[in-house]
Amino acid sequence: MKSAPFALLAVLIGAVPAYAETGADRAACTPDVMRLCAAQIPNAGAITLCLRDKRVSLSNACRTVVDRSDRSARDIANRR
């Protein structure tokens, strides 16, 4: 049973990649994922949508990560 928290952490770390480009990004958003989007774990796409949907409830640190990622995605889309 001691390995259960570590397994959950491993799933979380793998489930936040759409936004989390660095370890600091993952650290910023992991608590918000647990608090707001736990039902979507381990589906990274669903977590991404959940974080966007719950943007107003995110911590400042995670909101910064989400905003930066959304800006980057728009920049890439506008280059096409």
FINU-516690 format. One record per residue: residue in three letters; x, y, z of N, C-alpha, C in turn. Coordinates in nm, 2 decimals. Layout:
<rs>
r r ALA&nc1 X&nc2 Y&nc3 Z&cac1 X&cac2 Y&cac3 Z&cc1 X&cc2 Y&cc3 Z
...
</rs>
This chain:
<rs>
r r MET&nc1 0.08&nc2 -0.12&nc3 0.00&cac1 0.00&cac2 0.00&cac3 0.00&cc1 0.08&cc2 0.13&cc3 0.00
r r LYS&nc1 0.21&nc2 0.12&nc3 0.05&cac1 0.29&cac2 0.24&cac3 0.05&cc1 0.32&cc2 0.29&cc3 -0.09
r r SER&nc1 0.32&nc2 0.20&nc3 -0.19&cac1 0.35&cac2 0.24&cac3 -0.33&cc1 0.23&cc2 0.31&cc3 -0.39
r r ALA&nc1 0.11&nc2 0.30&nc3 -0.34&cac1 0.00&cac2 0.37&cac3 -0.40&cc1 0.02&cc2 0.52&cc3 -0.42
r r PRO&nc1 0.07&nc2 0.60&nc3 -0.32&cac1 0.09&cac2 0.74&cac3 -0.35&cc1 0.19&cc2 0.76&cc3 -0.46
r r PHE&nc1 0.29&nc2 0.68&nc3 -0.47&cac1 0.39&cac2 0.69&cac3 -0.57&cc1 0.34&cc2 0.66&cc3 -0.71
r r ALA&nc1 0.25&nc2 0.56&nc3 -0.71&cac1 0.19&cac2 0.53&cac3 -0.84&cc1 0.10&cc2 0.64&cc3 -0.89
r r LEU&nc1 0.02&nc2 0.70&nc3 -0.79&cac1 -0.06&cac2 0.81&cac3 -0.83&cc1 0.02&cc2 0.93&cc3 -0.88
r r LEU&nc1 0.13&nc2 0.96&nc3 -0.81&cac1 0.22&cac2 1.07&cac3 -0.85&cc1 0.27&cc2 1.04&cc3 -0.99
r r ALA&nc1 0.31&nc2 0.92&nc3 -1.02&cac1 0.36&cac2 0.88&cac3 -1.15&cc1 0.26&cc2 0.90&cc3 -1.26
r r VAL&nc1 0.13&nc2 0.87&nc3 -1.23&cac1 0.02&cac2 0.89&cac3 -1.33&cc1 0.00&cc2 1.04&cc3 -1.35
r r LEU&nc1 0.00&nc2 1.12&nc3 -1.24&cac1 -0.01&cac2 1.26&cac3 -1.25&cc1 0.10&cc2 1.32&cc3 -1.33
r r ILE&nc1 0.22&nc2 1.29&nc3 -1.31&cac1 0.33&cac2 1.35&cac3 -1.38&cc1 0.32&cc2 1.31&cc3 -1.53
r r GLY&nc1 0.27&nc2 1.20&nc3 -1.56&cac1 0.25&cac2 1.16&cac3 -1.70&cc1 0.12&cc2 1.22&cc3 -1.76
r r ALA&nc1 0.03&nc2 1.26&nc3 -1.68&cac1 -0.10&cac2 1.31&cac3 -1.73&cc1 -0.10&cc2 1.46&cc3 -1.74
r r VAL&nc1 0.00&nc2 1.53&nc3 -1.71&cac1 -0.01&cac2 1.68&cac3 -1.72&cc1 0.08&cc2 1.73&cc3 -1.84
r r PRO&nc1 0.13&nc2 1.64&nc3 -1.93&cac1 0.23&cac2 1.69&cac3 -2.03&cc1 0.18&cc2 1.79&cc3 -2.13
r r ALA&nc1 0.05&nc2 1.80&nc3 -2.15&cac1 0.00&cac2 1.89&cac3 -2.25&cc1 0.03&cc2 2.04&cc3 -2.21
r r TYR&nc1 0.04&nc2 2.07&nc3 -2.08&cac1 0.08&cac2 2.20&cac3 -2.04&cc1 0.22&cc2 2.20&cc3 -1.98
r r ALA&nc1 0.25&nc2 2.09&nc3 -1.91&cac1 0.38&cac2 2.10&cac3 -1.83&cc1 0.50&cc2 2.07&cc3 -1.92
r r GLU&nc1 0.57&nc2 2.17&nc3 -1.95&cac1 0.69&cac2 2.15&cac3 -2.03&cc1 0.82&cc2 2.13&cc3 -1.94
r r THR&nc1 0.81&nc2 2.17&nc3 -1.82&cac1 0.92&cac2 2.15&cac3 -1.73&cc1 0.87&cc2 2.09&cc3 -1.60
r r GLY&nc1 0.97&nc2 2.05&nc3 -1.51&cac1 0.93&cac2 2.00&cac3 -1.38&cc1 0.86&cc2 2.10&cc3 -1.30
r r ALA&nc1 0.90&nc2 2.23&nc3 -1.32&cac1 0.84&cac2 2.34&cac3 -1.24&cc1 0.69&cc2 2.35&cc3 -1.29
r r ASP&nc1 0.66&nc2 2.34&nc3 -1.42&cac1 0.53&cac2 2.34&cac3 -1.47&cc1 0.44&cc2 2.23&cc3 -1.41
r r ARG&nc1 0.50&nc2 2.11&nc3 -1.41&cac1 0.42&cac2 2.00&cac3 -1.35&cc1 0.40&cc2 2.03&cc3 -1.20
r r ALA&nc1 0.50&nc2 2.08&nc3 -1.13&cac1 0.48&cac2 2.11&cac3 -0.99&cc1 0.37&cc2 2.21&cc3 -0.97
r r ALA&nc1 0.37&nc2 2.31&nc3 -1.06&cac1 0.27&cac2 2.42&cac3 -1.04&cc1 0.12&cc2 2.36&cc3 -1.06
r r CYS&nc1 0.11&nc2 2.27&nc3 -1.15&cac1 -0.03&cac2 2.23&cac3 -1.19&cc1 -0.08&cc2 2.10&cc3 -1.12
r r THR&nc1 0.01&nc2 2.02&nc3 -1.07&cac1 -0.03&cac2 1.89&cac3 -1.01&cc1 -0.13&cc2 1.91&cc3 -0.90
r r PRO&nc1 -0.11&nc2 2.00&nc3 -0.80&cac1 -0.21&cac2 2.02&cac3 -0.70&cc1 -0.35&cc2 2.06&cc3 -0.76
r r ASP&nc1 -0.35&nc2 2.14&nc3 -0.86&cac1 -0.48&cac2 2.18&cac3 -0.93&cc1 -0.54&cc2 2.06&cc3 -1.00
r r VAL&nc1 -0.46&nc2 1.98&nc3 -1.06&cac1 -0.52&cac2 1.86&cac3 -1.12&cc1 -0.58&cc2 1.77&cc3 -1.02
r r MET&nc1 -0.51&nc2 1.75&nc3 -0.91&cac1 -0.57&cac2 1.67&cac3 -0.80&cc1 -0.70&cc2 1.73&cc3 -0.74
r r ARG&nc1 -0.70&nc2 1.86&nc3 -0.73&cac1 -0.81&cac2 1.92&cac3 -0.66&cc1 -0.93&cc2 1.94&cc3 -0.76
r r LEU&nc1 -0.90&nc2 1.97&nc3 -0.88&cac1 -1.01&cac2 2.01&cac3 -0.98&cc1 -1.04&cc2 1.90&cc3 -1.09
r r CYS&nc1 -0.94&nc2 1.82&nc3 -1.12&cac1 -0.96&cac2 1.74&cac3 -1.24&cc1 -0.92&cc2 1.59&cc3 -1.21
r r ALA&nc1 -0.92&nc2 1.55&nc3 -1.09&cac1 -0.88&cac2 1.41&cac3 -1.05&cc1 -0.96&cc2 1.30&cc3 -1.13
r r ALA&nc1 -1.09&nc2 1.33&nc3 -1.16&cac1 -1.17&cac2 1.23&cac3 -1.23&cc1 -1.12&cc2 1.20&cc3 -1.37
r r GLN&nc1 -1.04&nc2 1.29&nc3 -1.42&cac1 -0.99&cac2 1.28&cac3 -1.56&cc1 -0.85&cc2 1.20&cc3 -1.57
r r ILE&nc1 -0.79&nc2 1.18&nc3 -1.45&cac1 -0.66&cac2 1.11&cac3 -1.45&cc1 -0.69&cc2 0.96&cc3 -1.49
r r PRO&nc1 -0.61&nc2 0.91&nc3 -1.58&cac1 -0.49&cac2 0.95&cac3 -1.64&cc1 -0.50&cc2 1.01&cc3 -1.78
r r ASN&nc1 -0.62&nc2 1.05&nc3 -1.83&cac1 -0.64&cac2 1.10&cac3 -1.96&cc1 -0.59&cc2 1.24&cc3 -1.98
r r ALA&nc1 -0.47&nc2 1.25&nc3 -2.04&cac1 -0.40&cac2 1.38&cac3 -2.05&cc1 -0.49&cc2 1.48&cc3 -2.13
r r GLY&nc1 -0.56&nc2 1.44&nc3 -2.23&cac1 -0.64&cac2 1.53&cac3 -2.31&cc1 -0.76&cc2 1.58&cc3 -2.22
r r ALA&nc1 -0.82&nc2 1.49&nc3 -2.15&cac1 -0.93&cac2 1.53&cac3 -2.06&cc1 -0.88&cc2 1.63&cc3 -1.95
r r ILE&nc1 -0.76&nc2 1.60&nc3 -1.90&cac1 -0.71&cac2 1.69&cac3 -1.80&cc1 -0.68&cc2 1.83&cc3 -1.85
r r THR&nc1 -0.63&nc2 1.83&nc3 -1.98&cac1 -0.61&cac2 1.96&cac3 -2.04&cc1 -0.74&cc2 2.04&cc3 -2.06
r r LEU&nc1 -0.84&nc2 1.97&nc3 -2.10&cac1 -0.97&cac2 2.04&cac3 -2.12&cc1 -1.02&cc2 2.09&cc3 -1.98
r r CYS&nc1 -1.01&nc2 2.00&nc3 -1.88&cac1 -1.05&cac2 2.03&cac3 -1.75&cc1 -0.98&cc2 2.16&cc3 -1.69
r r LEU&nc1 -0.85&nc2 2.16&nc3 -1.71&cac1 -0.78&cac2 2.28&cac3 -1.66&cc1 -0.82&cc2 2.41&cc3 -1.74
r r ARG&nc1 -0.85&nc2 2.40&nc3 -1.87&cac1 -0.90&cac2 2.51&cac3 -1.94&cc1 -1.03&cc2 2.55&cc3 -1.89
r r ASP&nc1 -1.12&nc2 2.46&nc3 -1.87&cac1 -1.26&cac2 2.48&cac3 -1.82&cc1 -1.26&cc2 2.55&cc3 -1.68
r r LYS&nc1 -1.16&nc2 2.51&nc3 -1.60&cac1 -1.16&cac2 2.55&cac3 -1.46&cc1 -1.06&cc2 2.66&cc3 -1.44
r r ARG&nc1 -1.02&nc2 2.73&nc3 -1.54&cac1 -0.91&cac2 2.83&cac3 -1.54&cc1 -0.93&cc2 2.93&cc3 -1.42
r r VAL&nc1 -1.05&nc2 2.98&nc3 -1.40&cac1 -1.07&cac2 3.08&cac3 -1.30&cc1 -1.04&cc2 3.02&cc3 -1.16
r r SER&nc1 -1.05&nc2 2.89&nc3 -1.14&cac1 -1.02&cac2 2.83&cac3 -1.01&cc1 -0.88&cc2 2.78&cc3 -0.99
r r LEU&nc1 -0.80&nc2 2.80&nc3 -1.09&cac1 -0.66&cac2 2.75&cac3 -1.09&cc1 -0.57&cc2 2.84&cc3 -0.99
r r SER&nc1 -0.47&nc2 2.78&nc3 -0.94&cac1 -0.37&cac2 2.86&cac3 -0.86&cc1 -0.31&cc2 2.96&cc3 -0.96
r r ASN&nc1 -0.25&nc2 3.06&nc3 -0.91&cac1 -0.18&cac2 3.16&cac3 -1.00&cc1 -0.07&cc2 3.09&cc3 -1.08
r r ALA&nc1 0.00&nc2 3.00&nc3 -1.01&cac1 0.12&cac2 2.93&cac3 -1.08&cc1 0.07&cc2 2.85&cc3 -1.20
r r CYS&nc1 -0.03&nc2 2.77&nc3 -1.18&cac1 -0.08&cac2 2.68&cac3 -1.28&cc1 -0.15&cc2 2.77&cc3 -1.39
r r ARG&nc1 -0.22&nc2 2.87&nc3 -1.35&cac1 -0.29&cac2 2.96&cac3 -1.45&cc1 -0.18&cc2 3.02&cc3 -1.55
r r THR&nc1 -0.07&nc2 3.05&nc3 -1.49&cac1 0.04&cac2 3.10&cac3 -1.58&cc1 0.09&cc2 3.00&cc3 -1.68
r r VAL&nc1 0.10&nc2 2.87&nc3 -1.63&cac1 0.14&cac2 2.76&cac3 -1.72&cc1 0.04&cc2 2.74&cc3 -1.83
r r VAL&nc1 -0.09&nc2 2.74&nc3 -1.79&cac1 -0.20&cac2 2.72&cac3 -1.89&cc1 -0.20&cc2 2.83&cc3 -1.99
r r ASP&nc1 -0.19&nc2 2.96&nc3 -1.94&cac1 -0.20&cac2 3.07&cac3 -2.03&cc1 -0.08&cc2 3.07&cc3 -2.13
r r ARG&nc1 0.04&nc2 3.04&nc3 -2.08&cac1 0.16&cac2 3.03&cac3 -2.17&cc1 0.14&cc2 2.92&cc3 -2.27
r r SER&nc1 0.09&nc2 2.81&nc3 -2.23&cac1 0.07&cac2 2.70&cac3 -2.33&cc1 -0.04&cc2 2.73&cc3 -2.43
r r ASP&nc1 -0.15&nc2 2.79&nc3 -2.39&cac1 -0.25&cac2 2.83&cac3 -2.48&cc1 -0.20&cc2 2.94&cc3 -2.58
r r ARG&nc1 -0.12&nc2 3.03&nc3 -2.53&cac1 -0.06&cac2 3.13&cac3 -2.62&cc1 0.04&cc2 3.06&cc3 -2.72
r r SER&nc1 0.11&nc2 2.97&nc3 -2.68&cac1 0.21&cac2 2.89&cac3 -2.77&cc1 0.13&cc2 2.82&cc3 -2.88
r r ALA&nc1 0.02&nc2 2.75&nc3 -2.84&cac1 -0.06&cac2 2.68&cac3 -2.93&cc1 -0.13&cc2 2.77&cc3 -3.04
r r ARG&nc1 -0.17&nc2 2.89&nc3 -2.99&cac1 -0.23&cac2 2.99&cac3 -3.09&cc1 -0.12&cc2 3.04&cc3 -3.18
r r ASP&nc1 0.00&nc2 3.06&nc3 -3.13&cac1 0.11&cac2 3.11&cac3 -3.22&cc1 0.14&cc2 3.01&cc3 -3.33
r r ILE&nc1 0.14&nc2 2.88&nc3 -3.29&cac1 0.17&cac2 2.77&cac3 -3.39&cc1 0.06&cc2 2.77&cc3 -3.49
r r ALA&nc1 -0.06&nc2 2.77&nc3 -3.44&cac1 -0.18&cac2 2.77&cac3 -3.54&cc1 -0.18&cc2 2.88&cc3 -3.63
r r ASN&nc1 -0.14&nc2 3.00&nc3 -3.59&cac1 -0.14&cac2 3.12&cac3 -3.67&cc1 -0.03&cc2 3.12&cc3 -3.78
r r ARG&nc1 0.07&nc2 3.04&nc3 -3.76&cac1 0.18&cac2 3.03&cac3 -3.85&cc1 0.15&cc2 2.95&cc3 -3.98
r r ARG&nc1 0.04&nc2 2.87&nc3 -3.97&cac1 0.00&cac2 2.78&cac3 -4.08&cc1 -0.07&cc2 2.86&cc3 -4.19
</rs>
